[in-house]
């Protein structure tokens, strides 16, 4: 049962991340379409991908090395993406 609860939490976190990511994509697309996107925003949008990927990979590797189960490894990898998408959504709301 514990494993089921853990996977449900991972799925819920993933879904929340996807909602935030959708909002970020929408807001950034509107910024690009209206010409309101600044150079630093555009550069940050590109550069954050590699940074988050590296962080997520590191956290998953650490969790795996510590003997975590697959759900906890997945949660560790997902956390940086979730944090960044939620942060971006808040920032873009103004």
Protein Blocks (a to p, Z undefined) as FASTA:
>chain_A
ZZmmmmmmmmmmmmmmmmmmmmmmmmmmmmmmnopacfklmmmmmmmmmmmmmmmmmmmm
mmmmnopafklmmmmmmmmmmmmmmmmmmmmnZZ
